[in-house]
Amino acid sequence: MTALDQLVFEFIGLQLTPVQVQALETFQSELLDWNTRINLTAIREPEQVQIKHLLDSLTCLQVMQGTPVHKVIDVGTGAGLPGIPLKIAQPQIELTLLESIEKKANFCRHIVQVLGLSNVSVITDRAEIAGQSPAHREQYDWAVARAVARLPILAEYLLPLVRINGFMLAMKGENALEELRTAERAIRLLGGRVTRIVPVQLPRVSEKRHLLVIQKTHPTPVNYPRRVGQPEKKPL
């Protein structure tokens, strides 16, 4: 058992296959290599990448288990986080990676090709555009995001993409509960309700993280998401 495999098994209870471990290690290696040329992530130490990127991404499985996880969209994916590790761990996922910055989207396309991942789409666009597109609106079992925006803004990005009875997952830090209080109105307006708040304490990381799970119970009104830039300028 490798250090990464053991870390994932001890923290999440997930037994990875040798092929999955190799894929995660290749992803880590490619991420560190590309990061020397373009700014994909501020984290540059291999051990920190394993914990704060790979393991952190896989914590999503703690709340996804027991629900349909066929179609997943990762909004503002950056370097493919959490989407790529989730796809490696759960190959049956049909994954869409949405990223507005072309150089980051290009890395995602590169790593999808290097790993030979199937049923993965990389789209360079804004969440506001995707949320109004028939190809994406209310099409996903899960819409996930990590370090993208404050929760009132994030809800307007994610909930329009989720099908009825699907879920949005916001990966948040220590201020998650405070953000949640400011987002209650937006979540209701957009058709959601909070179903789970799961604290996460990553090994050798002092800051506590939270997984905020919001179920889509009603259709999102047709005028949301608003045009590009409006959710950030005038949060609900």
Rosetta blueprint (number, residue, H / E / L):
1 M L
2 T L
3 A H
4 L H
5 D H
6 Q H
7 L H
8 V H
9 F H
10 E H
11 F H
12 I H
13 G L
14 L L
15 Q L
16 L L
17 T L
18 P H
19 V H
20 Q H
21 V H
22 Q H
23 A H
24 L H
25 E H
26 T H
27 F H
28 Q H
29 S H
30 E H
31 L H
32 L H
33 D H
34 W H
35 N H
36 T L
37 R L
38 I L
39 N L
40 L L
41 T L
42 A L
43 I L
44 R L
45 E L
46 P H
47 E H
48 Q H
49 V H
50 Q H
51 I H
52 K H
53 H H
54 L H
55 L H
56 D H
57 S H
58 L H
59 T L
60 C L
61 L H
62 Q H
63 V H
64 M H
65 Q L
66 G L
67 T L
68 P L
69 V L
70 H L
71 K E
72 V E
73 I E
74 D E
75 V E
76 G L
77 T L
78 G L
79 A L
80 G L
81 L L
82 P L
83 G H
84 I H
85 P H
86 L H
87 K H
88 I H
89 A H
90 Q L
91 P L
92 Q L
93 I L
94 E E
95 L E
96 T E
97 L E
98 L E
99 E L
100 S L
101 I L
102 E H
103 K H
104 K H
105 A H
106 N H
107 F H
108 C H
109 R H
110 H H
111 I H
112 V H
113 Q H
114 V H
115 L H
116 G L
117 L L
118 S L
119 N L
120 V E
121 S E
122 V E
123 I E
124 T L
125 D L
126 R L
127 A H
128 E H
129 I H
130 A H
131 G L
132 Q L
133 S L
134 P L
135 A L
136 H L
137 R L
138 E L
139 Q L
140 Y E
141 D E
142 W E
143 A E
144 V E
145 A E
146 R E
147 A L
148 V L
149 A L
150 R L
151 L H
152 P H
153 I H
154 L H
155 A H
156 E H
157 Y H
158 L H
159 L H
160 P H
161 L H
162 V E
163 R E
164 I E
165 N E
166 G E
167 F E
168 M E
169 L E
170 A E
171 M E
172 K E
173 G L
174 E L
175 N L
176 A H
177 L H
178 E H
179 E H
180 L H
181 R H
182 T H
183 A H
184 E H
185 R H
186 A H
187 I H
188 R H
189 L H
190 L L
191 G L
192 G E
193 R E
194 V E
195 T E
196 R E
197 I E
198 V E
199 P E
200 V E
201 Q L
202 L L
203 P L
204 R L
205 V L
206 S L
207 E L
208 K L
209 R E
210 H E
211 L E
212 L E
213 V E
214 I E
215 Q E
216 K E
217 T L
218 H L
219 P L
220 T L
221 P L
222 V L
223 N L
224 Y L
225 P L
226 R L
227 R L
228 V L
229 G L
230 Q H
231 P H
232 E H
233 K H
234 K L
235 P L
236 L L
